[in-house]
Amino acid sequence: MDLFCIDQSPDSPISISEQLQAIPQIYKSSRITKVLIETPLCREWPETASRARLSPYFDVDVFTEAEIRHSRKCPNMLIFDPWFERLWTRQEGLYAMKIEMVVLAWIQCRRHSVHLSAMDRWTVEGGRTLQQQYVKGFIRDKLTYHGSQRDANEFNCYFDLIYNRHLNILDFNGRIGPAETYLPVTDAWRSARRTTHERDYVLAVMPDVDGYTVPKNARRYSFKSLLADAFDQFTRNDGSGEPCRR
């Protein structure tokens, strides 16, 4: 979709660098960001999760374990969608104040037709737990970015996004980011999100920080050069004799 949204031609009237710099503001200014989920999703588990959430005996730890147990034989769950794996999709999820997940294909649960040995169950469950943690890492990153209290809101934010498929950061006392205390070199850089080019880790993450400017002809830079340029920007004097804020 970037091919339709970003003019990547050499003679573009707006340079690639300027377009990349504008991405955060575009998502921050959007009324709502809709994410199209093409992965077929199990219909049974979200219904079970929603019923469990309404129980007066609901326990977060028990639910987390039940989610993983279900996922051993059922890979069709939202937390395993590639949207949570790609680096560039992190931007739309991080900056947006409101997110709606639009599921394009609901299917019947596959769990009843899958048979796993004890060893396979252990191996699969370990992988599923890791993917679950990647999603929770994104939630923590987002709450921190918007200045919301992370520990108190993490599970509710997770449930809204994954099971209600509609997240409004204002419900968690968040505001348009980045918060004063936010630094992308913590959760964002420890995430498992992937990108085709190493340099994109700088181009997709550093615009989170106030004061960073994407250099001209950024795609000609190596990862090392872009990273060195970024830290140079943050330590360079701004002309007033004072270093940049971050």
N, C-alpha and C positions, 0 to 999 in steps of 0.2 A: 504493500500500500504506500510505502514511502515514495515509490516511483510516481504516484499520482499527486502526492502532497508536497514533495520537495523537487524543485527544478534542479536536476543534477547535470544539466548540460554545461559545457565549458563557457558558453556565452550567456549564461543566465544573468538577467538584469540585477538579481539579488544574489550575492555570492553564497556558496554552500556554508561558509563560516557564519555569515549573518543569519542564515536560515536555521542552522543548528542552535545558535544563540537565542533565537526566538521561541524555540520549542517549549521551554518551561512556561513562558508567559501565555502561550496559546492554550495550554491545558489548564493553567490556573484561572484563565478567563472564561473557560467553557462552562456552560450551564450544567452539563452533565457529560461524562465520558462513557460511551457504551462500548463494551468489549464483546466481540462476537466469538463465542466458544464453538469451534467446529468439532472438537472431540466428542464422540457419542458418550452421553452420560447416563449412568444408572438411575432409574426412576425410583427404585425402592429405598435406597439408603437415605437420600435427603428427606423423604417423608418420615422415615423412622427417626432421623435426627431431630426434625422439627417437633415431633410428638414428645420425644425425650426431653427436649429443652423446656417444655411446658410443665414437666413434672415437678412437684414441690420437693422431690428427693433428688433432683438433678445434681450430679457431681462432675466437675470439669475433668478430673483425672480419670474417672471411670469412662467418661465419654471419649476421651482421647484414646484410651486403650481399645474401646469398642470400634472406633473409627479405623484403627489399624487392623484389627481382627477382620473387619469386613473387607478391607482392601487387599488382604492376602489373596483372595480368590476373585476379587472384583477390581479390575484396573480402571474401570470407567467412572472415575471420581474427579471432581473439579480440581482438586489439589494436585492432580497429575497432569493437568493440561500444559502444553508447551508455553503458554502465555507466562507462566511463572518461571520459565527457564531462560528466556531470552533477555538480554541486557536492555535493548531498546524499548521493549514493552514495559520495563520498569518505570520509564519516564511517565507514561500516561497514567499508570497506577499510582505513582508517587505524588505527582503534582495535582491531580484532580481532587476537587473537594467532594464531588459526588461520582460514584462509579456504579454502573449497572452491568451485570453479566448477562448477556443474551445467549441462551442455550439454543443451538440450532437443531440438535438431534437427541431426543430422549429415547433410551432403549430399556428393555427388560434386563434385570440383574443377571449377570453371568455366573454368579457365585455358585448357584445350585448345580451347574453342569461341569464345574472344575474340580478335579481331584488332585491333591498334592500330598507327597510324602512328608514325613515329619521334618526331614532335612530341608526339603524345598520350602516348607512353610516358614521355617526359621530364616532361611536366606531371603525369601521374598519380603517377609515382615521387616527385616532390617533395612532393606532398600526403601520400602514404603515409609518407614519411620523417618529416614533421611529426607525424603521428598516432603513429608509433612513439616519437617523443621525448616526447610527452605521457604515454605509459604509463611510460616510463623516469623521467620527472619524478616521477610518483606513487610509483614504487619508491624513488627517492632520498628523497622526503619521508617515506615510511613507515619506512625504515631509520633516518633521523635521529630521527624521533619515538620510536622504540623504543630509541635509544641504541646501535644496531648500527654497526659500522665500514662506512661506505658504499662506499668504493672497492673494498674487498676482496670485498664480498658482492653488489654491484649486479646483475651478470649472473646469478649463480646464483639470486638471489631472483626476478628477472624470468623465468627459465626455469621455475622451480617454479610460479609463478603462471600463466603463459601456456600452458605445454606439459604440465606434470604436473598442472596445475589444482588443486593443493593446496599451500598455503603455511603453514608453521609458523614463526613468527618466532623461536621458541626455537632453531631450527636455525642461526640466524645470531647467536646470543648476544644476542638482544634481550630486552627486559623490558617489562612493562606501562608504557606511556608516560603523560605525556610525559617525555622525558629532561630533565635539568637544563639542557642547552644548547639545547633545541628552542624555536624561535620560528616560529610559523605565518606571520609576515609575510615569510618568505623564499620557499621553494619553493611553499608552498600558495597564496600570493597571486599568484605569477607563473604559475600553471597556467592552462590554457585551459578549465577546467571552467566550465559555464554554469549559470545559474539564472534563474528567471522574474522574480524581484524582486531589485533591487540590494542591498537591505538584508540578503538572505540570505547575502551574503559575510561579513558580520559574525556573524550568528547561527549559521552553520554552521562557522566557522573559529575564532572567539575562544574558544569553550568548550574548545579544545585547551589553553589556557593556565591553569595553576593560579592561582586568585585572581580569575578573571573570573566575574561573575554576570550572567546574562541579565536585563535590566531588566523590570519589570512592564509589561504591555501593549506588548511589544517590537515587535509587528507594526504598531503605530501610528507607530513611529519611521521617519524617513527613513534612508537609508544614512549621510548625513553626521552625523546626530544620534547614531546608534548607534556610529559610529566615534569620535566625540568622547567619548561616554560611556565607551567601552572604554579609551581612553588616559587618561581622567580616573581610572578605577579603578586603573590600573597606576601612576599617579604620586601618588595620594592616600595620605596617611599612614594606617596601619592602627590608630592609637590608641596605639602604643607609641613613637611618635617616629621610627620607621624607615619608609622608603617600602616599598611592596609589592615582593616579590622580583623580579617581572617585570611 
